[in-house]
Amino acid sequence: MVCWPFFADQAMNCRYSCNEWVVGMEIDNNVKREGVEMLVKELMEGDEGEKMREKAMEWKRLAEEAAGPKGTSSINLDKKIAREKEREMGSISKPHVVVIPCPVQGHIKTMLKFAKLLHYKGPDALDDLPGFHFRTIPDGLPPSDIDATQAIPSLCDAMNKNFLAPFTDLLLKLKNTVSEDNPPITCIVADPFAPVAIRAGEEVGLPVVMYATVNACAYMGFKQLYTLREKGFIPIKGLHVTFVNTEFNHKRLLRSRGPDALDDLPGFHFRTIPDGLPPSDIDATQAIPSLCDAMNKNFLAPFTDLLLKLKNTVSEDNPPITCIVADPFAPVAIRAGEEVGLPVVMYATTNACGYMGFKQLYTLREKGFIIPIKDLSDLSNDYLETKVDCAPGMKDVRLKDFPFIQTTDPDDVVFNFVMGAAETSVKARAIALHTFDALEPEVLDGLSTIFPRVYSIGPLQLLLNQIEENGLKSIGYNLWKEDRACLQWLDTKEPKSVVYVNFGSITVMTADQLVEFAMGLANSKISFLWIIRPDLVTGESAVLPAEFAETENRRLNHPAVGGFLTHSGWGSTIESLCAGVPMVCWPFFSDQTMNCRYSCKEWGVGMQIDNNVKREEVEMLVKELMEGGEVRNEEKMGSKPEADHSMPHIVLIPCPLQSHIKTMLKLAKLFHSKGFHITFVNTEFNHKRFLKSRGPDALDGLPNFRFETIPDGLPPSHIDATQEIDSITMAVENNMLAPFKDLLAKLVNPAVTCIVSDAFMPFTITAAEEAGLKVVMFVSMSACGYMGYKQLHSLKEKGFFPLKDKWRLESGNDFRYWKLSLMNCVLTDESYLRNGYLENTII
C-alpha cells in the first residue's frame, strides 16, 4: 500500500502498515505529485515495493489461516458463541443480541458483517422434547386448550415453567402422609422427557430412575440430538440480530442500495434511532464533531427506548435480547445496557493497534504529552516525533501516530468524545476487534490487560466468504452507489500491473494535493485505477461521479492489482492484507496514522508518503512498490430460514462513517450466519444512501436480519454529512441517544439479547444500561489504531498537546519514554496533532 491516512484510526493503521507490518509507504499529508509519483513507482516497480509485496503475501497467508476453520479468529468467534450457548442452555429461547454501531460508514459496514456471522453460527437452544408423566398435576395451560398434548411447543414450555412446583408438592404430600395405603416412597420412576423429576427428586431427597416409553433405538435417536446440534446438523444455524442505525444512515443505505434493500430478513432486522442532528444536514456522517456531539447528547434515550421496546414485545420474530454488540465509539451502548439490564460486548471496527491508540489517549493526557498541546510550535517542530513507550504491547510508535491529538484546545469535541468513548468501553463484558492474532499479538496481549475478554475476529471478509449463498449476500455495506465498470477495465490489464488508489469515505484533500497525486501517478507510467468521491476535494467537486464506488475487496483481489495507494483506514488496510497487496500510505486522521505506522514498520507491507505530498515522492514510491522488492514479498502477503423466537437477538449500531458502517455490516452478517437475529441500526441519512447506491430493493430484509434507522440530527441540507467529522462527532454525542433508546424499546420481536456497538458510539452504553442490555463494543480499526485513541487522554495529561505552536508539527524525534510497553511511537502518527486541528472538536 501507499498510504495517505486522513483521520480517526487511519493514521495508526498507516503507522502499523508501514512500520510494523511493513506493507505500506506513507505519503506526506502535504501531498505533492512528485512524492506520489515516487511512492507509487517504488510500490509498483521498486525494490522496496517488491519487499513489501512479499511481506503482504505473508500477511495474506496468516490472515487466511486466522479466518480458516481452525484459525484463531474462527476459534475466538466460536468460543464466544459457545459461552452464550452455555449461558442459555435449557432456556426456551435463544439469546437475542442487539447490535449497535457508531453511525459512521466504516463502523456500520464492519458491524453488519459481524452480525451476519452471528446469525450463521450462533447458539441454538433446543426446547425440551415432549414426554410422558404418570401423575396428575396441572400443566398451567389454559382450560380452553381441549387437547394440550397436541400443542408440543406449549407443552414443552409448560413442563419447564409449571411442572416442578406441583410435582414437588405432590411428592412432599406423599412423604408426609405415610399410611398403610401410602407407604414411604422408595424412588421415582420418571419419563426421560419429564426432567423436572430430577430436580424434584433432589429437593425431596429421593432417587430417580428413568423409564423410557420408547424403544432403545428410538431413545438413542433422542440422545443423539445434542451431538447432532453440536456438529451443526440441527437446528438451522444462526443468531437473531437487530442492527441499529441512525435514521439518517438507514435512509442513506436505502438511497444507495434501493428502497427494499433493508427489508427484514428472517432473524436479521434493521432498526433506527435519530441522531439528533438537524435534518438540513444532507450528509451528517462527514461532520465528525457534530456527530460526536450528537452521539453524546442524543443517542442514549432513543437507543434505550429501542432496547426496552424490543424487551417488552418478545415474539416469534423478536426473541429476548441476550446482549448488545456495540461499536466502542457508541459508548451510549454501555449506559443503555446498564439501564435495561443487558450485557454489552464491544466490537471494534479497527485493528488492535488502532484501538489501542484511542485507548491510550487518556494516559497520554495524564502524562502531559497532549491536550492541550502547550505550544503551536509543537505542531511543526520535532515534538510530534516523540517516542511513546507507555501503551501496552506497542512499540516504535510516536506521538504523531495517535489519533486526534494535534490540537491546542482542551475542549476539543472530537478528542474528548473519542477519549471518553475509549475509557467507557472498558465497562463492556468483552471486546472483539477486526483483526487476527498473528498480525498484532503483542497489542492484543496489551488489550487483555485492559479488558476482561479480548477476541480477535477477522478478517471479516474471509470469514464471510465461508458462508453459503443466502439472502444476507444481498445486504451491502456501501453508502455510495457502485459502478462495476472498474472490474471490467481491470480485466483488460496484465496481472499485478495496476495501482489501485482509494482514499476512503472521509479523507479530504486540497485541489493542489489532488494534482500532486495525479501527476505523481501519471509520471510513474504505471496504470492506475483511482476511485474519487465527489467530495474528496475540500470545498469543491472532484473528478469522478458518486457512482464510482465499487466494492473494494473485489478490486483489491483482482489479479491486475499490484499495489494500493491508500489513506490507511483499517477497512482498506485489512482488505489489502487479505488480498496480498502492498501499500503506499498517506494517512489522514484518526487511527490511520497508527495503521500506517504498523503497515510500514511492523508488518512490512507499506511505504509512507509525506503529509506534504509531492509528485516526485509519489512517483518514486509507486515505482518502488510496483517494480522494486522492498514490499513485494509474495510469501508474506499470501494471497433464508424463518425467524425463530428462540434465537438470540443482537442489535448492531456502527458509527455513521463509511468504513465503520462497512465493517460493522460485515460483522452483522457473520453474527447472522452464526444463528443470531440481527437488527442493524443506521442513521436515516446513511440508510437512504444505501438505498440510493444499491437500489430500492437492496436492503430488503433477510430472515432474522433487519435494518432500523435513527436520525443523526444533522440538517437535511448537508448533502454528505459523513465527511464532516466534527458534525458527526457532535451528532453522536448530542443527538443519537434518545432515538436509539426509542428504537431499543421497539425491538421486542424478538427481544434484544445484547447490543454490539461501534466503539465510537459511547451513548450505546447508556442506552443499554437504561434498557438493561449487555453491550459489546466493536472496534473497526486495528488494536494499535484503537490504542492510539486510548492514549489520547494520557498524551493530553502528559502535556504533549494542545501543541504550543505550529513549529512542533514539523519537529523531529524527541525521545520521551514512559513505561507501559508502547514503544517508538511519535506524535505525528496521530493525524489530529497535525493538519492544523488546533481547535478540533473531534479529539
C-alpha positions, 0 to 999 in steps of 0.5 A, a space after each residue: 500500500 501507499 498510504 495517505 491516512 486522513 483521520 480517526 484510526 487511519 493514521 495508526 493503521 498507516 503507522 502499523 502498515 508501514 512500520 510494523 507490518 511493513 506493507 505500506 509507504 506513507 505519503 506526506 499529508 502535504 501531498 505533492 505529485 512528485 512524492 506520489 509519483 515516487 511512492 507509487 513507482 517504488 510500490 509498483 516497480 521498486 525494490 522496496 515495493 517488491 519487499 513489501 509485496 512479499 511481506 503482504 503475501 505473508 500477511 495474506 497467508 496468516 490472515 487466511 489461516 486466522 479466518 480458516 476453520 481452525 484459525 484463531 479468529 474462527 476459534 475466538 468467534 466460536 468460543 464466544 458463541 459457545 459461552 452464550 450457548 452455555 449461558 442459555 442452555 435449557 432456556 426456551 429461547 435463544 439469546 437475542 443480541 442487539 447490535 449497535 454501531 457508531 453511525 459512521 460508514 466504516 463502523 456500520 459496514 464492519 458491524 453488519 458483517 459481524 452480525 451476519 456471522 452471528 446469525 450463521 453460527 450462533 447458539 441454538 437452544 433446543 426446547 425440551 422434547 415432549 414426554 410422558 408423566 404418570 401423575 396428575 398435576 396441572 400443566 398451567 395451560 389454559 382450560 380452553 386448550 381441549 387437547 394440550 398434548 397436541 400443542 408440543 411447543 406449549 407443552 414443552 414450555 409448560 413442563 419447564 415453567 409449571 411442572 416442578 412446583 406441583 410435582 414437588 408438592 405432590 411428592 412432599 404430600 406423599 412423604 408426609 402422609 405415610 399410611 398403610 395405603 401410602 407407604 414411604 416412597 422408595 424412588 421415582 420412576 420418571 419419563 426421560 422427557 419429564 426432567 423436572 423429576 430430577 430436580 424434584 427428586 433432589 429437593 425431596 431427597 429421593 432417587 430417580 430412575 428413568 423409564 423410557 416409553 420408547 424403544 432403545 433405538 428410538 431413545 438413542 435417536 433422542 440422545 443423539 440430538 445434542 451431538 447432532 446440534 453440536 456438529 451443526 446438523 440441527 437446528 438451522 444455524 444462526 443468531 437473531 440480530 437487530 442492527 441499529 442505525 441512525 435514521 439518517 444512515 438507514 435512509 442513506 443505505 436505502 438511497 444507495 442500495 434501493 428502497 427494499 434493500 433493508 427489508 427484514 430478513 428472517 432473524 436479521 432486522 434493521 432498526 433506527 434511532 435519530 441522531 439528533 442532528 438537524 435534518 438540513 444536514 444532507 450528509 451528517 456522517 462527514 461532520 465528525 464533531 457534530 456527530 460526536 456531539 450528537 452521539 453524546 447528547 442524543 443517542 442514549 434515550 432513543 437507543 434505550 427506548 429501542 432496547 426496552 421496546 424490543 424487551 417488552 414485545 418478545 415474539 416469534 420474530 423478536 426473541 429476548 435480547 441476550 446482549 448488545 454488540 456495540 461499536 466502542 465509539 457508541 459508548 451510549 451502548 454501555 449506559 443503555 445496557 446498564 439501564 435495561 439490564 443487558 450485557 454489552 460486548 464491544 466490537 471494534 471496527 479497527 485493528 488492535 493497534 488502532 484501538 489501542 491508540 484511542 485507548 491510550 489517549 487518556 494516559 497520554 493526557 495524564 502524562 502531559 504529552 497532549 491536550 492541550 498541546 502547550 505550544 503551536 510550535 509543537 505542531 511543526 517542530 520535532 515534538 510530534 516525533 516523540 517516542 511513546 513507550 507507555 501503551 501496552 504491547 506497542 512499540 516504535 510508535 510516536 506521538 504523531 501516530 495517535 489519533 486526534 491529538 494535534 490540537 491546542 484546545 482542551 475542549 476539543 469535541 472530537 478528542 474528548 468524545 473519542 477519549 471518553 468513548 475509549 475509557 467507557 468501553 472498558 465497562 463492556 463484558 468483552 471486546 472483539 476487534 477486526 483483526 487476527 492474532 498473528 498480525 498484532 499479538 503483542 497489542 492484543 496481549 496489551 488489550 487483555 490487560 485492559 479488558 476482561 475478554 479480548 477476541 480477535 475476529 477477522 478478517 471479516 471478509 474471509 470469514 464471510 466468504 465461508 458462508 453459503 449463498 443466502 439472502 444476507 449476500 444481498 445486504 451491502 455495506 456501501 453508502 455510495 452507489 457502485 459502478 462495476 465498470 472498474 472490474 471490467 477495465 481491470 480485466 483488460 490489464 496484465 496481472 499485478 500491473 495496476 495501482 489501485 488508489 482509494 482514499 476512503 469515505 472521509 479523507 479530504 484533500 486540497 485541489 493542489 494535493 489532488 494534482 500532486 497525486 495525479 501527476 505523481 501517478 501519471 509520471 510513474 507510467 504505471 496504470 492506475 485505477 483511482 476511485 474519487 468521491 465527489 467530495 474528496 476535494 475540500 470545498 469543491 467537486 472532484 473528478 469522478 461521479 458518486 457512482 464510482 464506488 465499487 466494492 473494494 475487496 473485489 478490486 483489491 483481489 483482482 489479479 491486475 492489482 499490484 499495489 494500493 495507494 491508500 489513506 490507511 483506514 483499517 477497512 482498506 488496510 485489512 482488505 489489502 492484507 487479505 488480498 496480498 497487496 502492498 501499500 503506499 500510505 498517506 494517512 489522514 486522521 484518526 487511527 490511520 496514522 497508527 495503521 500506517 505506522 504498523 503497515 510500514 514498520 511492523 508488518 512490512 507491507 507499506 511505504 509512507 508518503 509525506 503529509 506534504 505530498 509531492 509528485 516526485 515522492 509519489 512517483 518514486 514510491 509507486 515505482 518502488 512498490 510496483 517494480 522494486 522488492 522492498 514490499 513485494 514479498 509474495 510469501 508474506 502477503 499470501 494471497 433464508 430460514 424463518 425467524 425463530 423466537 428462540 434465537 438470540 437477538 443482537 442489535 448492531 449500531 456502527 458509527 455513521 462513517 463509511 468504513 465503520 458502517 462497512 465493517 460493522 455490516 460485515 460483522 452483522 452478517 457473520 453474527 447472522 450466519 452464526 444463528 443470531 437475529 440481527 437488527 442493524 441500526 443506521 442513521 436515516 441519512 446513511 440508510 437512504 444512501 444505501 438505498 440510493 447506491 444499491 437500489 430500492 430493493 437492496 436492503 430488503 430484509 433477510 430472515 432474522 436480519 433487519 435494518 432500523 434507522 435513527 436520525 443523526 440530527 444533522 440538517 437535511 441540507 448537508 448533502 454528505 454529512 459523513 465527511 464532516 467529522 466534527 458534525 458527526 462527532 457532535 451528532 453522536 454525542 448530542 443527538 443519537 441517544 434518545 432515538 436509539 433508546 426509542 428504537 431499543 424499546 421497539 425491538 421486542 420481536 424478538 427481544 434484544 439479547 445484547 447490543 454490539 456497538 461501534 466503539 465510537 458510539 459511547 451513548 450505546 452504553 447508556 442506552 443499554 444500561 437504561 434498557 438493561 442490555 449487555 453491550 459489546 463494543 466493536 472496534 473497526 480499526 486495528 488494536 494499535 489504531 484503537 490504542 492510539 485513541 486510548 492514549 489520547 487522554 494520557 498524551 493530553 495529561 502528559 502535556 504533549 498537546 494542545 501543541 504550543 505552536 505550529 513549529 512542533 508539527 514539523 519537529 523531529 524525534 524527541 525521545 520521551 519514554 514512559 513505561 507501559 510497553 508502547 514503544 517508538 511511537 511519535 506524535 505525528 502518527 496521530 493525524 489530529 496533532 497535525 493538519 492544523 486541528 488546533 481547535 478540533 472538536 473531534 479529539 
